[in-house]
Each structure stands twice: as structure tokens, then as C-alpha cells.
Amino acid sequence: MQNLANLEQTILESLRHLPFEKQQEVLDFTEFLRQKITAESTKSKLSLQQIAALPVSKRHQLLAQSLPATAADFLSDLELTEFSSLDNEDLSEYE
């Protein structure tokens, strides 16, 4: 098993042999992983009250991270989509 210094050195050596475009892909991927880790640790640490107390821009940043998963749930979970069956109903009698 490699220690951290050896692992970093191996990654750097491998990275140097890649073309610039592939190096950029590696950078993008590492940024994605870092953001994912940050988001996961932030989610587990903040209560709803704490999130509500954050500045709006920070709240939007936290919510933006969960939007794709929320949208996927909405499209695939029948309990969340059952109201779409009312889309074609005439509800005027209830007004």
C-alpha cells in the first residue's frame, strides 16, 4: 500500500505524461470530487435552522447541489408524481 507522498508522486508523474486536454479533465474531476466531499460534509453538519440562517447565496449553493437528485426522485418516484394525474382533470367544480 502506498503512503500519501508516494501516491501524490505517482499521480503527478502520470499527469505529466498526459496531453493538456486530459490534464484539464483530471483537474475538473478532482474539483468535482472535492465539491462532492464538501457538500456531503456540509449536509451532514447543518440543521434546517442553520441552513435557513445562512446568506441567501450560500443557501442557493447548497440547494443547487441537491437539485439533480431531487429532480430524479420526482421523475422516478410514483408517490411524488401521482399528482400529475390531476393535470388533465377539470377542477373548476371545486372553485
C-alpha positions as CSV (number, residue, x, y, z in Angstrom):
1,M,0.0,0.0,0.0
2,Q,1.3,3.4,-1.0
3,N,1.7,6.2,1.5
4,L,0.3,9.6,0.7
5,A,3.5,11.1,-0.5
6,N,4.2,8.2,-2.8
7,L,0.6,8.3,-4.1
8,E,0.8,12.0,-4.8
9,Q,4.2,11.5,-6.6
10,T,2.7,8.7,-8.7
11,I,-0.3,10.8,-9.7
12,L,2.0,13.7,-10.6
13,E,4.2,11.6,-12.8
14,S,1.2,10.1,-14.6
15,L,-0.3,13.5,-15.0
16,R,2.8,14.9,-16.7
17,H,2.5,12.3,-19.4
18,L,-1.0,13.3,-20.4
19,P,-1.8,15.9,-23.0
20,F,-3.0,19.2,-21.8
21,E,-6.7,18.5,-22.5
22,K,-6.5,15.3,-20.5
23,Q,-4.8,17.2,-17.7
24,Q,-7.7,19.6,-17.7
25,E,-10.1,16.7,-17.4
26,V,-8.2,15.4,-14.4
27,L,-8.4,18.8,-12.8
28,D,-12.1,19.1,-13.5
29,F,-12.6,15.6,-12.0
30,T,-10.6,16.4,-8.8
31,E,-12.6,19.6,-8.4
32,F,-15.9,17.6,-8.8
33,L,-14.7,15.2,-6.1
34,R,-13.7,18.0,-3.8
35,Q,-17.0,19.7,-4.1
36,K,-18.8,16.4,-3.6
37,I,-16.9,15.8,-0.4
38,T,-17.6,19.3,0.8
39,A,-21.3,19.0,0.0
40,E,-21.6,15.7,1.8
41,S,-19.9,17.0,4.9
42,T,-21.9,20.2,4.9
43,K,-25.2,18.3,4.5
44,S,-24.4,16.1,7.5
45,K,-23.4,19.0,9.7
46,L,-26.1,21.7,9.2
47,S,-29.7,21.6,10.6
48,L,-32.5,23.2,8.7
49,Q,-32.4,26.1,11.1
50,Q,-28.7,26.6,10.4
51,I,-29.3,26.4,6.6
52,A,-32.1,29.0,7.0
53,A,-29.7,31.3,8.8
54,L,-27.2,31.2,6.0
55,P,-26.9,34.1,3.5
56,V,-29.2,33.5,0.5
57,S,-26.3,32.9,-1.9
58,K,-24.9,30.1,0.3
59,R,-28.4,28.6,0.7
60,H,-28.8,28.6,-3.1
61,Q,-25.3,27.0,-3.4
62,L,-26.3,24.2,-1.0
63,L,-29.7,23.7,-2.7
64,A,-28.2,23.6,-6.2
65,Q,-26.1,20.6,-5.2
66,S,-29.3,18.6,-4.4
67,L,-31.4,19.7,-7.3
68,P,-30.4,16.9,-9.8
69,A,-31.1,14.2,-7.2
70,T,-34.4,15.8,-6.2
71,A,-35.5,16.1,-9.9
72,A,-34.5,12.4,-10.5
73,D,-36.6,11.4,-7.4
74,F,-39.6,13.4,-8.7
75,L,-39.4,11.8,-12.1
76,S,-39.0,8.2,-10.8
77,D,-40.9,8.0,-7.5
78,L,-44.6,7.3,-8.1
79,E,-45.6,8.8,-4.8
80,L,-44.1,12.1,-5.9
81,T,-45.6,12.0,-9.4
82,E,-49.2,10.9,-8.6
83,F,-50.4,14.5,-8.6
84,S,-49.5,14.7,-12.3
85,S,-52.6,12.5,-12.9
86,L,-54.7,15.6,-11.9
87,D,-53.2,17.7,-14.7
88,N,-56.0,16.8,-17.1
89,E,-58.8,16.9,-14.6
90,D,-61.4,19.7,-14.6
91,L,-61.2,21.0,-11.1
92,S,-63.4,24.0,-11.8
93,E,-66.3,22.5,-9.8
94,Y,-64.1,22.9,-6.6
95,E,-63.6,26.6,-7.1
